[in-house]
Amino acid sequence: MLRKRDHGGGLDDAIKQYGGHREDWVDLSTGINPHAYPVPPITPDAWTALPDTAAATRLTTAAHRFWSVPRAAGVLATPGASSIIAQIPRLAPPGTARIQTPTYNEHAASFTNHGWTLSNDGQADACVLVHPNNPDGHMWAVKDANAKLTVIDESFCDVTPQSSLIAQAAQPGTLILKSFGKFWGLAGLRLGFVIGDPALIARLTDMLGPWPVSGIALDVGALALEDKKWATDTRTRLATDAHRLDTLMAARGADLVGGTSLFRLYDVGDAAAFQQRLAQAHIWSRIFPYSTRWLRLGLPAAKDWQRVEAAL
C-alpha cells in the first residue's frame, strides 16, 4: 500500500465544509511567503522555445553564487522539490532510512513506497534531515549527516542562510534540497534544486530527462537568485512579521513551540477547536494527526492582518 501524504493546503476541502469562495479565504496552512518575489515580464522566447543551455547555465550559476555551493558539488534544477524527493530512494538498494519524526512526511512516503524500512534513530543506510525541521524549526548539525545516503532538506533554510549545511554538499552520498516555493513565495512556478555529490546528481539528471524545468522557471529563477537586495529585505520583513504573530498568539493564550520566520508552531490546547474557530472566519490553519495540541500558522499578507486579529 502506498503511504499517504499529509500536507498543508487543502483549501478546497475547507471551502466545502465552511463555505465561501477561494477569494474569501486567508490560507495560513502553508509556509509560503505571502509577499512573493515580483515576477518580471517574461520574454516571448521563454514561452515558445525549448529551454536552452544558456538559460539553464545562467540559473545554475546564480544558484552556485546565491547558496555558496562548493565548487566540487553538482547542481540540478528540478520541477519542484517533491519531484526529486520521489526519485531519491531509487539511488540506493532498499535498506533502512532514518527519519526522525515528527517532520515533513513526503520523505517517509517516498522511501517506504520504494521498499525502504523506516527508523527513528540509530544506524541506517540513509538519513533525512529536514533543516530547519517542519513543523518545529529544529536545526541539525553536521555530525547528524552520517549515512551513506544523506538527504538534507533545506526548503525553509533561506530565511537563515547562516545555518545552512551547504558546505557538506560535495561529500559523497550527500544531497541538499532547496525549494523556490517557500522563501520566494512562487510555489506555482514549480522550481526546486538538488545540490550535492556529483555522481548522484548525474544519476538524478538522467532520471528526470531533458528539459525538466520550464523556460519560464529558468528565467524567473535566475532573476530572483541574482536579486540579493530582495532576499535581504525579505528576511528582515519575515522576522518582523513572525514576531508580530507570536505576540498576537501569546495574547490569546498560545505557547510558542517553534518554527521559522515563514511558519510558527503553537500549543493551543485543543488544536481542532482552534482551527474550527479560525475556519468559521474563513482563515485556514494547519493541524497534525500526531498532536491534538499543535497548530501551525503561516504569516498573513499585509492586507490580511486585520482579519486574522479579528478572528483571534
N, C-alpha and C positions, 0 to 999 in steps of 0.2 A: 504493500500500500504506500502511495506517495505521501510524504509528510506535508501537512497543511501549513501554509504560510499565514502568519498573523501580522498585519501591518496597521499603520495609521491610515488616514484617509477614510474610505467607505462612506463618503458623504451622501451618495445616492441612497444607501440604506437608511441613513439618518433622516433624510428627507421623507422617505416612505413612512417612517414611524412618527415623525414630529411635524411633518408638513412643510409648506413653503417651497420656494424655488432656490436654485443654486445661488442666485444673486442676493438672496435674503440672508445667507449664512456666512458666518465667520468661521473658517476652518482652522482651528488651532491644534489639530490632531497630528500634524506633521512637524518636522523640524526644519521646514523650508523658510529661508529668509523672505519675509513678506515684502521687502523692497528689493526686487530683483535687479540685477545688472541691466542697465538700459540698452536694449538691443538696437544697434545702429542699422541704418538702411542696408539691406542685403544686395550684393551685386547680382545682376541678372545671371552671370555665369555660374554662380553658386546654385541656382535653381535648375539650370538646363544642362550643365556639363557633368560628366563623371568626376568625382573628386580626384584632383590631380596630385602629383607628387609634391609640387611646390607648396600647395596649401597644407598638405599633411606634414611636410617638413617644418613649415612655419609654426604649426600647432605644437609639435613635439619639442621644437627648440624653445618655444615660450614656456612649455611645461618644465623643461630642464631648468630654466632660469628661475621660474617662479618658486619651484619647490626645492631648489638647490640640489638637484638629483646628482648623485655620484657619477662621475664620467663613465665608469665601467658598467653601470646599470642600464637596462633596456627600458624603453617607454612605449606603451601601446595605448592609443586612444580607442575607446570602446563605446558601443551604443548603450551607455548607462552602466552603472556598477553591477546591477543584477545580472546582466548578460554574461559577465565574466565570472561572477560567483557561481553561476550554474555550470561553468566549464572546469573550474579549478580542480575538483575532486578527480577528474579524469587524468590528471598529470602524474598520478602515482597509483600503484595497485591498492585496492581497498584494504584498509587496516583500521587502526584506532585513531580517531580525531578528538583532540582535547578542546572543548569549547566551554569555558566557564560561564555558567548561567547565573542570573538572568541576563540576556543580551538579545541583540537583533537576531531573529530566528531564521533568516534566509540562509545563513551558512549551514546551520544544522540540517535544514531541509535538503539542501543541495548534497551534503555529504551522505546523509542516510539514503537519499534517493539513488546514490551511486554505489550503495553496498557497504559503506563505512559504518563502523560502530562508534558511538559517541562516548566520551569520558569527560568528567567534570574536573579531573585533576590527574596528577601522576604523569609517567612517561607515555608518550604517544607517537605515532608515525607522522601525524600532522597536528598543528595547533592553529587556532584562530584567535586573534586578539583584536577586539573592536576597540579602537583607541582614538578618542575617548569613547568609553562604553556607552551604548544606548540601552537602557534609559538613564543610568545613574551618573554618567560622566567619569567613571573610574579611569585612571591613566595607568598604562602598563610601563614596564621597564625593559631595557634591552635583555636582561637575564631571563625574561619570560619567553622570549622568542627562541625556543630551544628545540624545535622539532625539525626533522628532515625537510618537511614541507611546512613553512610558516607563512600564514596569511595575516597581514596587519591591515585592518580596515580603518582607514583614516578619513572616512566620509565626512566626519564632523570636526576634523582637526584643523581646518583652515582658519578657525577663529582663534586658535592658539598655536601658531606655526612654530613657536619656540619649543613646543612639546613633541613635535613630530619625530618619528623614528626613521626618517628618510635616509639617514646616514647608513642604515643597515641594508639599503636596497640592493647593493651589489653582492650581498652574501649569498652563497649557494643555497638554493631552496627557498629563498625569501621573495615574497610578493607583497607589495603595498598598494592598496586601493585608494583611489580618490574619486569623489563624486562632484559633478558640476551642479547637481540639483539642489544642494543644501546651501552652502555659503553664497553662491551666486544666484540662488533662487530660480534657476532655469530648469526645473525638473522636466518640463515638456521638451527641452532640447535633446534629451536622451544622450548625454555625453558623460563619459567617465574615463578613468585611466587606470591601468595596471602598470606598476613600476617595479622592476626587480631583476632577479637572476636572468641574464640574457638568454640562457638556454631555455628557460621556462617561457620567457616572453616570445621566443621564436616559435615554440610549440603552440602557444595561445594564438599567435598571429595566424598560423595555419588553420587552427580550429575555427576562427572567425571568418576566414576567407577574405577576398579582396573587397575593398571599399566598405568596411564595417561602419564607418561614420559618414554621415551626410555632408555634402558641401556646405550646407547652412551651419552645421555644428562646427566644422573646421574653421569657418570664417569668424563666427561669433566667439568660439572658444579662444582662438588666438588673440583677438582684440581684448577680451576680458582678462586673460592671463597677463597681457602686456600692460594693463592699467593698474599699476601699483598704488596710485593715489586712491582709487576707488576702494581697493582692498583695505588700505589703512583706515580710511574714513569709516568704512562699513564695520570694521572690528570695534571701533570706538562707539558707534551708534548702537550696535548689538549689545555691548556690555552695559550701556546706559539703560536700554530698554529691559534687559534681563533683571537689573536691579529694581527697576520700577515695578515689574511684575512680582518679584519677590516681596516687595513692600506691600503691594496690594493684597497678595495672598496671605501674608502674615497677619494682616489686619482682619482677615476672615478666619483666623484660627488654624491655617495650614502650616505645617512644618516642612521646611526645605530638606529634601533628601539628597539632591544633587542635580546634575545636568551639565549643560554647556550654555553659552550665550545664545544658542539657537533654540534650545528647548530647556524647560525646567521641570523637575520631578518633585512632587509634593506628597506628603502623607496628609490625607484629608479625612481620615477615619473611615467613612463609607464612600468609597470611590464611585460606585454605581449611582448612588443617590446624588452625588455632586455632579456627575456627568449628566444625569437626567435633568437636574435643575438648570444647568447651562444650556442643554439642548432645547428646553422649552423656550429659551430666549434665542434659539437658532444660533448657538455657539457650540461647535463640535470640539470635543477633547478626546484624550486617549486614556483608556484604562487597560488593565492587563489580566490575562486569565490566571496568572500565578500570584496575584496580590489583590486582596479586597480593599486595600487602603491607598494604593498609589494612583495618582492622577498626573498625567504629563500634559503640559501646555506648551505649544509653540508661542512665538511672540506675535502680538497683534500688529497689523499695519497702523500707521499713524491715524488713519481715518476711523479705525475700529476701537481705539482705546476707550472711548466714552461708552460704547455699547458693552464692552467687557466689564468695565467698572459697574455699570448699572445692573448687569446680570448677576454680579457677585454680591 
